[in-house]
């Protein structure tokens, strides 16, 4: 069973940047697509960025041009570089493997991102 551990969140002012990391246990990381999700208070969890095994990326319109997803298969880690952060980016951020409208693994604890002045 793959375990996912997210880190790198924090409090940042509007316009600031953060880099999130997601470390995955297990040896199958390199053959998995990975995604970053977020859940804001009172809202459903949403997929904001995805990267395939070949490195192709897709983004939600709300983060396109500001967020960049990347992966390091040697470290079993996926990253989310977040720039030009806005208050509406405030949420708990999670990683997982998207499978149609679901995910493949149990959710990790997530990492809190708060954008506020």
MDAnalysis code that builds the backbone (N, CA, C; Angstrom):
import MDAnalysis as mda
import numpy as np

u = mda.Universe.empty(351, n_residues=117, atom_resindex=np.repeat(np.arange(117), 3), trajectory=True)
u.add_TopologyAttr("name", ["N", "CA", "C"] * 117)
u.add_TopologyAttr("resid", np.arange(1, 118))
u.add_TopologyAttr("resname", ["UNK", "UNK", "UNK", "UNK", "UNK", "UNK", "UNK", "UNK", "UNK", "UNK", "UNK", "UNK", "UNK", "UNK", "UNK", "UNK", "UNK", "UNK", "UNK", "UNK", "UNK", "UNK", "UNK", "UNK", "UNK", "UNK", "UNK", "UNK", "UNK", "UNK", "UNK", "UNK", "UNK", "UNK", "UNK", "UNK", "UNK", "UNK", "UNK", "UNK", "UNK", "UNK", "UNK", "UNK", "UNK", "UNK", "UNK", "UNK", "UNK", "UNK", "UNK", "UNK", "UNK", "UNK", "UNK", "UNK", "UNK", "UNK", "UNK", "UNK", "UNK", "UNK", "UNK", "UNK", "UNK", "UNK", "UNK", "UNK", "UNK", "UNK", "UNK", "UNK", "UNK", "UNK", "UNK", "UNK", "UNK", "UNK", "UNK", "UNK", "UNK", "UNK", "UNK", "UNK", "UNK", "UNK", "UNK", "UNK", "UNK", "UNK", "UNK", "UNK", "UNK", "UNK", "UNK", "UNK", "UNK", "UNK", "UNK", "UNK", "UNK", "UNK", "UNK", "UNK", "UNK", "UNK", "UNK", "UNK", "UNK", "UNK", "UNK", "UNK", "UNK", "UNK", "UNK", "UNK", "UNK"])
u.atoms.positions = np.array([
    [0.850, -1.195, 0.000],
    [0.000, 0.000, 0.000],
    [0.885, 1.243, 0.000],
    [0.634, 2.136, -0.925],
    [1.380, 3.381, -0.996],
    [0.876, 4.345, 0.064],
    [1.796, 4.979, 0.767],
    [1.455, 6.036, 1.719],
    [1.968, 7.359, 1.179],
    [1.168, 8.397, 1.361],
    [1.474, 9.723, 0.828],
    [1.650, 10.698, 1.978],
    [2.745, 11.452, 1.951],
    [3.025, 12.425, 3.005],
    [3.290, 13.782, 2.365],
    [2.381, 14.712, 2.607],
    [2.502, 16.061, 2.061],
    [3.185, 16.987, 3.057],
    [3.925, 17.960, 2.532],
    [4.596, 18.940, 3.388],
    [4.841, 20.222, 2.604],
    [5.239, 21.261, 3.331],
    [5.625, 22.509, 2.684],
    [4.621, 23.625, 2.786],
    [3.462, 23.368, 3.380],
    [2.469, 24.423, 3.511],
    [2.860, 25.457, 4.540],
    [2.042, 26.484, 4.652],
    [2.302, 27.534, 5.628],
    [1.452, 28.745, 5.380],
    [1.794, 29.815, 6.088],
    [1.109, 31.094, 5.943],
    [1.945, 31.991, 5.044],
    [1.321, 32.545, 4.030],
    [2.034, 33.397, 3.081],
    [1.142, 34.580, 2.706],
    [1.760, 35.699, 2.409],
    [0.987, 36.872, 2.000],
    [0.549, 36.745, 0.544],
    [-0.518, 37.433, 0.184],
    [-0.921, 37.438, -1.235],
    [0.236, 37.871, -2.129],
    [0.382, 37.152, -3.243],
    [1.495, 37.413, -4.144],
    [2.728, 36.586, -3.852],
    [2.722, 35.912, -2.722],
    [3.875, 35.114, -2.332],
    [3.915, 33.748, -3.001],
    [4.919, 32.956, -2.610],
    [5.133, 31.636, -3.202],
    [5.340, 30.589, -2.124],
    [4.992, 29.362, -2.476],
    [5.271, 28.197, -1.646],
    [5.578, 27.028, -2.569],
    [6.346, 26.077, -2.049],
    [6.599, 24.849, -2.782],
    [6.187, 23.670, -1.919],
    [5.205, 22.933, -2.382],
    [4.726, 21.757, -1.670],
    [5.433, 20.511, -2.173],
    [5.593, 19.555, -1.274],
    [6.182, 18.268, -1.624],
    [5.257, 17.145, -1.189],
    [5.273, 16.069, -1.934],
    [4.511, 14.873, -1.586],
    [5.429, 13.679, -1.787],
    [5.761, 13.024, -0.687],
    [6.616, 11.842, -0.733],
    [5.746, 10.592, -0.691],
    [6.005, 9.675, -1.605],
    [5.233, 8.437, -1.695],
    [6.113, 7.248, -1.351],
    [5.580, 6.369, -0.526],
    [6.301, 5.135, -0.224],
    [6.052, 4.130, -1.341],
    [6.830, 3.072, -1.383],
    [6.598, 2.039, -2.375],
    [7.432, 2.217, -3.626],
    [7.449, 1.186, -4.451],
    [8.339, 1.168, -5.615],
    [7.621, 1.425, -6.929],
    [6.335, 1.753, -6.871],
    [5.581, 1.893, -8.113],
    [5.343, 3.345, -8.491],
    [5.963, 4.267, -7.758],
    [5.704, 5.686, -7.979],
    [5.927, 6.080, -9.429],
    [6.995, 5.583, -10.035],
    [7.368, 6.028, -11.374],
    [6.365, 5.634, -12.448],
    [5.489, 4.690, -12.159],
    [4.509, 4.266, -13.164],
    [3.122, 4.841, -12.892],
    [3.052, 5.801, -11.993],
    [1.769, 6.396, -11.619],
    [1.665, 7.830, -12.077],
    [0.516, 8.200, -12.590],
    [0.199, 9.620, -12.696],
    [-0.057, 10.153, -11.294],
    [0.284, 11.405, -11.074],
    [0.084, 12.014, -9.761],
    [-0.642, 13.339, -9.909],
    [-1.412, 13.643, -8.888],
    [-2.149, 14.895, -8.911],
    [-2.088, 15.600, -7.577],
    [-2.233, 16.917, -7.619],
    [-2.398, 17.724, -6.419],
    [-3.857, 18.160, -6.341],
    [-4.431, 17.979, -5.182],
    [-5.802, 18.353, -4.900],
    [-5.798, 19.393, -3.778],
    [-6.914, 20.101, -3.657],
    [-7.067, 20.996, -2.513],
    [-8.525, 21.004, -2.068],
    [-8.689, 21.269, -0.785],
    [-10.028, 21.377, -0.213],
    [-10.081, 22.592, 0.687],
    [-10.887, 23.545, 0.285],
    [-11.093, 24.747, 1.073],
    [-12.253, 24.514, 2.032],
    [-12.321, 25.267, 3.125],
    [-13.418, 25.087, 4.084],
    [-14.774, 25.196, 3.415],
    [-15.617, 24.196, 3.663],
    [-16.970, 24.223, 3.127],
    [-17.087, 23.882, 1.655],
    [-15.979, 23.493, 1.038],
    [-16.004, 23.176, -0.389],
    [-15.545, 21.746, -0.637],
    [-15.873, 21.243, -1.803],
    [-15.439, 19.898, -2.175],
    [-13.961, 19.912, -2.562],
    [-13.318, 18.778, -2.379],
    [-11.933, 18.640, -2.806],
    [-11.883, 18.699, -4.335],
    [-10.892, 19.423, -4.857],
    [-10.777, 19.567, -6.306],
    [-9.358, 19.262, -6.760],
    [-9.258, 18.746, -7.978],
    [-7.960, 18.472, -8.589],
    [-7.445, 19.755, -9.220],
    [-6.251, 20.190, -8.853],
    [-5.736, 21.446, -9.400],
    [-4.580, 21.247, -10.368],
    [-3.873, 20.120, -10.280],
    [-2.756, 19.883, -11.188],
    [-2.496, 18.387, -11.273],
    [-2.059, 17.952, -12.451],
    [-1.812, 16.537, -12.673],
    [-0.584, 16.384, -13.554],
    [0.202, 15.331, -13.279],
    [1.374, 15.032, -14.107],
    [1.386, 13.544, -14.410],
    [1.593, 13.213, -15.683],
    [1.617, 11.817, -16.086],
    [3.006, 11.217, -15.871],
    [3.109, 9.928, -16.129],
    [4.409, 9.275, -16.011],
    [5.404, 9.854, -17.008],
    [4.907, 10.343, -18.126],
    [5.781, 10.928, -19.136],
    [6.083, 12.390, -18.935],
    [5.473, 12.979, -17.901],
    [5.754, 14.378, -17.591],
    [4.775, 15.374, -18.175],
    [3.733, 14.912, -18.844],
    [2.716, 15.834, -19.338],
    [1.905, 16.371, -18.170],
    [1.558, 17.647, -18.247],
    [0.877, 18.297, -17.128],
    [-0.429, 18.933, -17.571],
    [-1.389, 18.980, -16.656],
    [-2.634, 19.696, -16.856],
    [-2.961, 20.434, -15.570],
    [-3.679, 21.544, -15.711],
    [-3.996, 22.413, -14.581],
    [-5.437, 22.859, -14.626],
    [-5.993, 23.083, -13.452],
    [-7.286, 23.737, -13.371],
    [-7.128, 25.176, -13.831],
    [-8.184, 25.719, -14.408],
    [-8.118, 27.095, -14.909],
    [-7.754, 28.078, -13.805],
    [-8.175, 27.792, -12.599],
    [-7.960, 28.721, -11.484],
    [-6.490, 28.867, -11.104],
    [-5.652, 27.912, -11.490],
    [-4.243, 27.963, -11.100],
    [-3.302, 28.018, -12.301],
    [-3.855, 27.914, -13.482],
    [-3.026, 27.881, -14.694],
    [-2.178, 29.147, -14.793],
    [-0.900, 28.956, -15.070],
    [0.013, 30.086, -15.178],
    [0.631, 30.506, -13.861],
    [0.120, 29.975, -12.759],
    [0.660, 30.332, -11.438],
    [1.279, 29.128, -10.731],
    [0.723, 27.949, -10.953],
    [1.205, 26.727, -10.294],
    [1.933, 25.858, -11.311],
    [2.951, 25.137, -10.830],
    [3.693, 24.210, -11.666],
    [3.886, 22.894, -10.913],
    [3.432, 21.810, -11.515],
    [3.612, 20.492, -10.930],
    [4.827, 19.832, -11.574],
    [5.598, 19.116, -10.774],
    [6.762, 18.400, -11.286],
    [6.967, 17.146, -10.446],
    [7.843, 16.282, -10.911],
    [8.074, 15.037, -10.188],
    [9.544, 14.634, -10.279],
    [9.995, 13.915, -9.258],
    [11.331, 13.346, -9.225],
    [11.158, 11.869, -8.907],
    [11.203, 11.031, -9.929],
    [10.943, 9.607, -9.721],
    [12.021, 8.956, -8.854],
    [13.222, 9.463, -8.914],
    [14.301, 8.888, -8.097],
    [14.039, 9.102, -6.609],
    [13.306, 10.147, -6.297],
    [12.993, 10.451, -4.892],
    [11.553, 10.102, -4.535],
    [10.816, 9.510, -5.472],
    [9.401, 9.186, -5.213],
    [8.636, 10.403, -4.700],
    [8.869, 11.539, -5.322],
    [8.301, 12.787, -4.822],
    [7.687, 13.590, -5.967],
    [6.544, 14.198, -5.669],
    [5.920, 15.128, -6.596],
    [5.847, 16.482, -5.909],
    [6.034, 17.541, -6.678],
    [6.085, 18.902, -6.148],
    [4.987, 19.758, -6.749],
    [4.650, 20.818, -6.023],
    [3.752, 21.836, -6.553],
    [4.344, 23.194, -6.200],
    [4.872, 23.870, -7.202],
    [5.375, 25.224, -7.032],
    [4.204, 26.183, -7.231],
    [3.927, 26.982, -6.221],
    [2.788, 27.886, -6.255],
    [3.294, 29.316, -6.175],
    [3.039, 30.077, -7.215],
    [3.446, 31.478, -7.271],
    [2.221, 32.378, -7.358],
    [2.425, 33.645, -7.098],
    [1.334, 34.639, -7.176],
    [0.108, 34.159, -6.418],
    [0.319, 33.719, -5.214],
    [-0.769, 33.145, -4.436],
    [-1.827, 34.175, -4.098],
    [-3.062, 33.695, -4.055],
    [-4.226, 34.533, -3.786],
    [-4.945, 33.996, -2.539],
    [-5.715, 34.826, -1.878],
    [-6.463, 34.334, -0.708],
    [-7.350, 33.133, -1.044],
    [-7.867, 33.082, -2.252],
    [-8.728, 31.961, -2.636],
    [-7.957, 30.656, -2.844],
    [-6.635, 30.702, -2.777],
    [-5.840, 29.473, -2.810],
    [-5.748, 28.814, -1.429],
    [-6.260, 29.483, -0.417],
    [-6.243, 28.925, 0.932],
    [-7.015, 27.611, 0.979],
    [-6.362, 26.557, 1.429],
    [-6.971, 25.229, 1.448],
    [-5.971, 24.246, 2.060],
    [-6.455, 23.051, 2.312],
    [-5.557, 21.937, 2.621],
    [-5.237, 21.247, 1.300],
    [-3.956, 21.046, 1.051],
    [-3.506, 20.467, -0.206],
    [-3.080, 19.018, 0.004],
    [-3.501, 18.172, -0.923],
    [-3.234, 16.742, -0.873],
    [-2.685, 16.273, -2.225],
    [-1.975, 15.158, -2.205],
    [-1.596, 14.519, -3.458],
    [-2.221, 13.121, -3.502],
    [-2.379, 12.601, -4.710],
    [-2.896, 11.256, -4.897],
    [-2.802, 10.900, -6.368],
    [-3.188, 9.693, -6.712],
    [-3.227, 9.253, -8.101],
    [-4.658, 9.303, -8.595],
    [-4.940, 10.167, -9.574],
    [-6.312, 10.255, -10.096],
    [-6.678, 8.998, -10.884],
    [-7.869, 8.501, -10.655],
    [-8.421, 7.400, -11.435],
    [-9.850, 7.787, -11.776],
    [-10.048, 8.277, -12.996],
    [-11.338, 8.836, -13.410],
    [-11.733, 9.888, -12.373],
    [-12.873, 9.740, -11.730],
    [-13.318, 10.739, -10.768],
    [-12.919, 10.381, -9.337],
    [-12.118, 9.355, -9.181],
    [-11.723, 8.914, -7.839],
    [-10.207, 8.960, -7.718],
    [-9.700, 8.439, -6.589],
    [-8.266, 8.357, -6.375],
    [-7.901, 6.938, -5.992],
    [-6.598, 6.634, -6.176],
    [-6.164, 5.253, -6.019],
    [-5.819, 4.882, -4.585],
    [-5.343, 5.851, -3.799],
    [-4.794, 5.541, -2.478],
    [-5.544, 6.280, -1.374],
    [-5.407, 5.804, -0.143],
    [-5.969, 6.562, 0.984],
    [-5.336, 7.947, 1.036],
    [-6.126, 8.923, 1.464],
    [-5.606, 10.272, 1.567],
    [-4.570, 10.388, 2.688],
    [-3.557, 11.211, 2.444],
    [-2.627, 11.554, 3.498],
    [-3.221, 12.623, 4.391],
    [-2.374, 13.197, 5.242],
    [-2.871, 14.209, 6.184],
    [-3.023, 15.583, 5.535],
    [-2.424, 15.757, 4.378],
    [-2.489, 17.048, 3.704],
    [-1.565, 18.071, 4.333],
    [-1.448, 19.216, 3.675],
    [-0.654, 20.325, 4.201],
    [-1.445, 21.618, 4.013],
    [-1.547, 22.393, 5.086],
    [-2.375, 23.602, 5.076],
    [-1.635, 24.752, 4.410],
    [-2.307, 25.387, 3.473],
    [-1.814, 26.618, 2.849],
    [-2.795, 27.729, 3.169],
    [-2.286, 28.785, 3.775],
    [-3.103, 29.937, 4.110],
    [-2.498, 31.178, 3.479],
    [-3.299, 31.849, 2.665],
    [-2.846, 33.066, 1.989],
    [-3.616, 34.233, 2.585],
    [-2.898, 35.058, 3.317],
    [-3.554, 36.151, 4.032],
    [-2.536, 37.223, 4.366],
    [-3.029, 38.464, 4.389],
    [-2.170, 39.570, 4.786],
    [-2.333, 39.867, 6.272],
])
